[in-house]
């Protein structure tokens, strides 16, 4: 009897069923997002966002706002895009006033590559700066700026530097963003990350590796891919971009991101050099 029971347990049908259960278990756990690593001891996540989910194909799936200034209701697509353009203009103007070296990065840089404009599905903005730029920003931390100046339509922008920006390590996973430029009317923001030289030791004065640079968010660069910065325009505003923007974008997004003319329910119209909804 015992042998017969064991035979039934090991029958091909039972084995197939067990294999199916294992596959289902694997798929379920593979789809679950990995838990976020804990902050470094003695730190906490400084910046927090409120997420507004969009159900239209004309826009990105999630629009972020700084939780301190987020409205109760999600801003419209038009208001969000106006805010993003105003963020670009105000940030560029104030950084020029403060003599801070800064340049476009990530999705904003991709939009610049295509037509010097925001990608229509973008909901937030990213820029980078140098360590010296961060020092200048820190000296103006928590400053508020009215822009355009002396205008009835001026908005108030807050420059907020993460107190954990002094921790120059990719292990500080809760504080990948070093600073923010925030529209206090609706919480839309520009994330600012610092590009640091890779050093051969753990000391701040350790020798620098030959041209290697990194951000706390894990991106790595060669100094010659960034410098010298190139002056250009974005949304009609004077900005800087890395010297080897194409190479940087290919490494981050893949070669197809620079040639594929259909994406996120939009197509690129070559005649008008504009992304249009399908």
N, C-alpha and C positions, 0 to 999 in steps of 0.2 A: 504493500500500500504506500509505504513511504517513497519507494522508487517511482511509482506511478504519479504521485503528487509532484515530485521534482520534475518529472518529464513534462507534466502539463505546464509548470512554471517556465520551463525552458523551451516551450514550443515556439516555432517560427512566428506564430501570430502574437504571442506574448512578447517576443523579442522586438517585433516590429512596432508594437504598441509602446514598449518602453523607449525605443529609439525616437518615436514621435514625441513622446513627453519630453525627452531631453532636448529635442530641437525647439519645441515650444518654449521651454524654460530658457534656452539660450537666446531666442529671438526676443522674448519679453525683457530680459535683462540687458540685452544689447541696445534696445530702444530707449531704455531709461537713461536720462542724463546722468553723467557722473557727478557725484557730490562735489561741491566746491571745496578745494583744500582750505584748511583753517588758516586764519591770519597768523603771522609770526608772533611768537610770545611777546607780550608787551605792546602789541599794536591792535588796531581795530580798523574796519573799513570806514574810511572817512566820507567819501562821496556816496550818496544814495539816490536812486532814480525811482520815479513813478512811471509805469509803462501804460501807454494807451494803445490798445490793439485796434488795428484797422481791418475792415473786411472788404476793402476795394482793391482792385488790381492796379489802380492808378498810383498807389502809394506803397511805402514799405509796410511790412506786417506789424511792426511795433515802433511806436514813436516814444522816445524817452524824454523826460523832463526832470530837472533837479527837484527832488522832493520838497525842498524848502519853499519853492516858488511855483509848484505845479498847480494849475487851476483844477477846480472840481470836475470840469467837463473837458474832454479832449478838444484842443484847438482844431479848427477846420484845416483841410489840406492847404487852402490858399493862405491862411494865417500862418501855418507852420512854414511854408516856403518863403513867405515874406520875412518871417523871423530869422530863417537861416541866412537869407541874403543880407539882412540888416546886421546879423552877427558877423558875417564876413567883413562887411564894410567898416563896422565899428572897431572890430579887432585889429584889422590892418592899420587903421588910422591911429589907434592908441599905441600899438606896438611900434609904429614909426616914431611917434612922439617920445616913447620911452627908449628908443634905440635898441630894441630887442630883436635879435636875429631869429626869424621864424619862417617856416615853410609848410606847404600843403603836404598831407600824407593820406595814405589809405584810400577810402572811397572818394574823398574830395579830390585827391590827386588823379584818380581814375576818371572822374568827371572832367577835370581839366584836360586830360589827355584827349578825350573824345571831342569836346567842343568848347572848352573853357567855361563850362557851366555846371551847375549842380545836376547830378543824375536825378531825374524826376521822382524816383522812388526812395531817394535818400531822406532820412529823418534826423540825422545828426551829423556833426562835423568833426574832423580830426586835423590837428596840426602838430608839428614838432618844433622843438627849440634846442639850443645847446645848453650845456651846464652853466655857462656864463649868462645865458638868457634867463635861466631859472633864478640865478642870484638877483638879477634886476627885478624879476617878477616878485620875488620874496620881499624885496625892500618896499614894494607897493602892495603887499598882501592886504586883502579885504578892502581895497580902495573901490569906490563907486564912481562911475563916469556917466555923464549925460551925453548922449549922441543921437542925432547931430547936435552939436553945441548951439545954445541960444535958439532953439527951435521949439515950437509948440508941440511938435510931434516927437520930441526927443524921448528916448527910452533910457532907463537906468540899467547899466551893466555892472556886474560885480566881478572883480578879479579875485579868485579864491585859490590859494596855493595849499596843496595837501601837506599837512604837518609831517607826514611820513615820506615826503619827497626826498628827505635827507638820507633815507635808507636806499642805497644804490644796489639793489639785488633783485633778481627775478624771483627769489623766494618770497618776496613780499607780495604774494598773489592777490591780496585784498586791496592793494593800493597801486595798481598799475598806472593809474592816471595821476600825473604829477600836479596838474593845476587845471582850472576851468575858467572860461569866460562865459558868464551866465546872463541871459536876458531875464531880469527880475519880473517882467510883466507876465511871463508864462513858463519860466523854467527851462526853456530851450538853451542849449549850451554848445560850446566848442571844447572838446577834450584836448588838453595840451600834454604831450609826453616829451620827456627829455632824452636826447640821444647822447649816451656816455661812451667814452673810449674804453675798450677792454684792456684791463691792466694784467700784468703777469703775476701780481701778488694781491693780497687783500688790503694793503694799505693804500690810502688815497694818493700817496706820492709814489706808489710803485710804478715801474716803467710801463709805458703803453705798448701794447702789441702793435705790430705794423699795420696801421690802417683799420683795424677791427673796431666796430662800434656796436652798441646794443641799446635797446630800450627795456624798461622793466616789464613790458608786456611780452617780451620774448623775441621781438624782431631784431635781426642782426643785419648790419650793413658794412660796406667798406667805405672808408672816408672819401675816397675818390668818386664813389657813386653819388655822394651828397654834395660835396664841394668841388668847385665853386658853385654857389647857388645862382640860379638864373632868374632874372627879373622878367615878369610876364603879367598877364591880367587874368582875372577869374571873376565872372559875373560883373565885368566892367571895373573891377577894383585891382589896383596894383598889388601883386603878391610875389612871393618867391617859390620856386620849385627846385628839387634836386637836379644836379647836372645830368644824371643818368636815370631820369624818371621812368623811361621805358623798361630798362633792366630791372629796376626796383619793383615795378608793377607786375612784370612777368614772373618774378620770383614769388611775389605775394599772391597773385590771382591766377597765374598761368597765362600762356600765350594767347589762348582763345579770348580772354577778357579784352584784348586789344583789337580783335578783329571780328568777333561775333556780333552781328548787327541785329540780333533779336534777343531780348532778355527781359524778364519780369513783365511780360505782357506788353512790351514796347518794341518798336523797331526804329532803327536809326535811318533817318531820311538824309541822304547824302546832299541833295540839292540845297536844303535849308540848314544842314548840319544840326539837326534837332532830333531828339528822341521823342517819338510820337506814340500815343497809345494805340494798340492794335484794334 
